[in-house]
Amino acid sequence: MAVTTFEEATSPKAVQTNGKAAAANASGAAVVPADGYTLGGPHKNDFFERATNLLSDYHKNSYDGSKPVIALRSPKEIENEFVKAGVPLSLTDGAPVDEAAILTAMEKTLELGVRMNHPLFLNQLTAGINSIGLAGEWLIGATNTNAHTYEVAPVFTMCERFCIDKAARMWLGTPAGIATPSHDGLFTPGGSFSNMYGFLMARFKAIPDIKTKGMFGCGRQLVAFCSADAHYSSNKSAQVVGLGSDNLRKVKVNKNGEMCVESLKAEIAKAVERNELPFLVVATAGSTVLGAFDPIDAIADVCKEHKMWMHVDAAWGGGTLLSPKLRGELMKGVERADSLTWNPHKMMNVPLSCSMFICKYEGMLKECNGTSASYLFQPDKLYSKYDVGDKTIQCGRKPDAYKLWLVWKNTGDAGWRSHIEHAYHLTRYTQKKIEASSNFVMVIDNQCTNVCFWYLPKSMRHINPHTATEEELRKLGAVAPKLKARLQQAGGAMIGFQPLPSHNIVNFWRVVFAGADGLTEKIVDEILESFETLGHDL
Ligand SMILES: *Cc1c(COP(=O)(O)O)cnc(C)c1O
């Protein structure tokens, strides 16, 4: 058997048999495709033109909504579609295919994938692609530039600097005409990485010789704090940096999902009593599920008192910094933090990945992470002081900043303000519609652009999920997965659901407006109507 199926490839037992099959193939004669290899070109046919046309057509079709969000298929069906198209997904037979087949494979991939750029994709915090940003993504790919040194990435390095400078101004609330206060920052592969930089910097501040002595060097147990609803990446950071997840204390949240500052103080006091060293608080600005904003100003007071590093995880809610009005309402005191995570690939619709870590201390990223590799960061090289690479924990790095730079140039500050305020407007509109209907119940009032609610089918309209019995909750919890399957099969809006065991809440829906440029009140109405059309009989 020459072709590994998806089932086999995902079951360890089968991998063994396929290992044998692959070896048998490897000993066979090499097969050269009739029209030559395509590595590096030049291409005989118009492969490249056709590939780029395919991509731009796909992009247009996905945002105008003319094609469904998803054509749901099982792994087996997807496998069969590729076999029918003459390009099996499995690589085990090792046979090369020609450019025409590659184009077919690309078409199939787009056809069977999910249009995350569709206005009705409301399933995740990354949704919708700004077309200018996509052009930037393609430009980055075309140059294949590595953003580690100025030498190889002069323009990208400069764009990164300007983006970080602009983001720092928004974070610190610097008025026009005033120079940007001292800061440092970089683009990372995602919010999880940006948060980890927060851990690394805080740890470096607490134990300056951590780089050479390691975690045992300081003699005391370091402890960090985040809320029980913080994104799981803080847990991962604790695992990765050697802190250990037990030493990342999860502070209680209130029913809206905001960190309880009194509990934070109590947890810190307990740690001090045990002679541990509290060094970091991660405050969340826009929690992933409920969209909660921790009380940033009050947490800053606590951090100041205990000389702890304060990192704000605004991966999701960072977009609110674009509107002075929303910044004032939701992010009060954010400029008091030591560092911040902000993901333009979420609410700003810059193509994935685009995430920023920013901190207040110029030069500290390099001090914290640098190793001064002499083969790459020669200090006596022309313009080497602009090299970003040694601030990072990577070597090769994509110049993600460039996408944001292009989009920002095109959007402008005023454009961003309306972009974000439109998303907030629709969030509030959705809540109002839900409150006016007997088919839905809000889980909590919205804070970020998350709308969390239950849909009640006809048979359950007497249930109040906030006071329901166990039995009623069990029934209600079973509605969402069934309705989700129907929505997917109908190719309608793609919306996520989840339980929240920490709050004792059964499966509920979360509509997220990650930027909402293609969306209107009318579309929101239609989405809510589709719940009733597809789910009333459940
Ligand atoms: C999405 C998210 C992250 C992680 O960002 P990635 O770019 O997906 O790694 C971190 N924190 C919060 C609050 C998030 O919503």
The ligand as a Tripos MOL2 file, in Angstrom:
@<TRIPOS>MOLECULE
LIG
   15    15     1     0     0
SMALL
NO_CHARGES

@<TRIPOS>ATOM
      1 C1         -5.4170   35.1290   21.7740 C.3       1 LIG1
      2 C2         -4.9110   35.4630   23.0960 C.ar      1 LIG1
      3 C3         -3.5760   35.1840   23.4370 C.ar      1 LIG1
      4 C4         -2.6660   34.3650   22.5640 C.3       1 LIG1
      5 O1         -2.3510   34.9870   21.3750 O.3       1 LIG1
      6 P1         -1.8240   34.0940   20.1570 P.3       1 LIG1
      7 O2         -1.4060   35.1020   19.1520 O.co2     1 LIG1
      8 O3         -2.9830   33.2690   19.7050 O.co2     1 LIG1
      9 O4         -0.6930   33.2680   20.6620 O.co2     1 LIG1
     10 C5         -3.1200   35.6180   24.6590 C.ar      1 LIG1
     11 N1         -3.9340   36.2850   25.5010 N.ar      1 LIG1
     12 C6         -5.2260   36.5560   25.2110 C.ar      1 LIG1
     13 C7         -6.0530   37.3070   26.1980 C.3       1 LIG1
     14 C8         -5.7580   36.1390   24.0000 C.ar      1 LIG1
     15 O5         -7.0470   36.3680   23.7240 O.3       1 LIG1
@<TRIPOS>BOND
     1     1     2 1
     2     2     3 ar
     3     2    14 ar
     4     3     4 1
     5     3    10 ar
     6     4     5 1
     7     5     6 1
     8     6     7 2
     9     6     8 1
    10     6     9 1
    11    10    11 ar
    12    11    12 ar
    13    12    13 1
    14    12    14 ar
    15    14    15 1
@<TRIPOS>SUBSTRUCTURE
     1 LIG1         1 GROUP 0 **** ****
